[in-house]
Amino acid sequence: MTDHSNASSSSASQTPRAAPHWDLDMHTGTPCLHVQGDWTVQNGGMAPFPTDGLHQTHQGQTLQIDTTGLQQWDSAFITFLWDVKQAAGHAGLTFDPTHLPEPAQRLLALLPEQPAAKPAGPGPKPPLLERVGDITLNTLTETGTVAELAEETTKGALKTVTGKSGMRLKDLATDIWNAGPSALLIVGVVNFLVGAILAFVGLVELRRFAAEIYVANLVGIACAREISAIMTAIIMAGRTGGAYAARISTMLGNEEIDALQVFGIPVSTYILLPSILSLALMMPLLYLYGTLIAILGGFVVAMSMMSVSAIGYWTTTFDGVALHEFVFGFVKSFFFASFIALAACRVGLKAGRSAADVGIAATRAVVIGIVGIIAMDAVFAVIANALDI
């Protein structure tokens, strides 16, 4: 016995879906758009309505939609209707959605009346003098802002001595720990390797002139005067400066800075002063520590490649490196630290409020800090040469 119900259902499931199509009827005097078929994405219902599809109509008429032949539909049908609505608006017609299915009317009502305007292309570049003037004014403005920030920080530091500052000692102790003892390992490793590299290169070159013992003077003077101060500053710019910018920009995004300003709490004293003061205090000490570690690195390499006693190497180092070399590097480290902290805090304060702006602020603070350190070191070299230091 044949199962006719299964056979009929199988033949119905194999019936192809009607292709989506439409036609415009103008015979009744009122334009009517007949929509028939299966308007789904899978059935090819994503074809856009032509912009000139209503050219036969006249302005002031009402465009009606006939959906009696409409079968299944999804977002492809809504996209088609939105195109029809835009074309009706350009042709001066009134779009009548009353004959559409109720879900389609609700979805169509969520769409804007007009498509989004295309973004304007880039305008012509301003003249060269105007661009140079803008850059100059922006630079002067930022310089003045950073100078004002440095002034407020200095006043806050002086008030801290008298106990009248609004800075919390707990915040200062935390920042001192993060900027000082927590950085000992990375500063020591980098300076040790730099001192070892200097000793190795110096030995290779000085051995040609039988002047190997002077490698102690080379490592000591180079590290005490330039290398250790620069390397320590670069490490702190990447480690601490970036952290300052990221922290302040995160507080800005979380509206914590706005809350402090609403309550009348000075941001420069409450947030910036502990950060700047801790780095300015710890950087010179890290420089001294890094210099000694760098000299130790040179000593390790020299002992493995030279036939000289350890006492002789250290004696040559102490005799060849004057005290003013350490003083010069100590002073430079203080100014390096102040610049790194001020630049990082300023970058954090002017950052955006999104999560992506936090990473941008941290990167910008590191780049500005490293470039500023190299530029400041060049200025110190010129000053040292003029003063014969």
Buried (B, 14 or more C-beta within 10 A) or exposed (E): EEEEEEEEEEEEEEEEEBEBEBEBEEEEEEBBBBBBBBBBEEBBBBBEBEEEBBEEBEEEBEBBBBBEEBBBBBEBBBBBBBBBBBBBBEBEBEBBBEBBEEEBEEBBEEBEEEEEEEEEEEEEEEEEEEEEEEEEEEEEEEEEBBEEBBEBBBBBBEBBEEEEBEBEEEBBEEBBEBBBEEBBEBBBEBBBBBBBBBBBBBBEEBEEEEBBBBBBBBBBBBBBBBBBBBBBBBBBBBBBBBBBBBBBBBBBBEEBBEEBEEEEEBBBBBBBBBBBBBBBBBBBBBBBBBBBBBBBBBBEBBBEBBEBEEEEBBEBBEEBBBEEBBEBBBBBBBBBBBBBBBBBBBBBBBBEBEEEBBBBBBBBBBBBBBEBBEEBBEEBBEEEEEEEE
